[in-house]
Amino acid sequence: MKWNYYKKTQKLPTTIKAALIVLSIVAVSGSVSYAALLSQQAKLTGNTVQTATANLQVSNDGVNYSDSLAGYSFVGLIPGGQALPVDGNVVCIKNTGDSALALKLAISSTPLNPDNVDLTKVHVIVTPTSGGSPQNFTMQSLITPDPSGGMALLTPISLLPGESTTYRIQVSMDIDALSGASASISNLDFSFSGTAVSQ
C-alpha cells in the first residue's frame, strides 16, 4: 500500500509535489504549537484594598484639637457696616488623616432665622492667616451645597497629613438684608470637610 502511494506520487507533477510537502510541514507545525506547554497558575492570594484615611479636627488655639468645638457669637453687626469682629475669630484646622485634603466649608445645620433675614445678603468672610486672599461666601451659599461638602477653600490648595492651617472668620450684612430694629440668626454650624486628593 505504501509502495503504491509512493509510486503514484512519483507520477505527480513537481508543483503538486511541492504543495503536498508544504501542507505536510504546516500540519506538523500546527500540531506543535497546539501542543504548547501551559504552566499552573501562580497566585497572589488574600489581597486587601483599603482607602486612605481622611480626617480633620478643629481648634481655636492651634494646640487643643477635637472633632467638634463650641462656636463664636458674631455680635454688634450693623447692616451695611464693616465685617466683625474686626480681627476675625480664629479657627485652626488640622489634617489628622493620612491623605492630602482639599478643604471645604459649609453650614451643616438648619439656621434659626425668626426675623427673616435675607441669607443671600449675609456674608461669611474667611481669611487664611498664611497668606492668600480672603474668600467671601454668602450664608445661603454655604447652606445650599452641603450635600456636596460645601464651598471650596482655595488656601491652601491641599492640606497635607499632619499639617494645620489657620483662618480668621468674620460676618457682615448688606444694608438691605433685613427690615426691622434688630435681627438674630442662630444654630449655625460651620463645618469644615476635606476631599482626598493626590499629593
Secondary structure, 3 states (H helix, E strand, C coil): CHHHHHHHHHCCCHHHHHHHHHHHHHHHHHHHHHCCCCCCCCCCCCCCCCCCCCCEEEECCCCCCECCCCCCCCCCCCCCCCCEEEEEEEEEEEECCCCEEEEEEEECCCCECCCCCCHHHEEEEEEECCCCCCEEEEHHHHHCCHHHCCEECCCCCCECCCCEEEEEEEEEECCCCCCCCCCCCECCCEEEEEEEECC
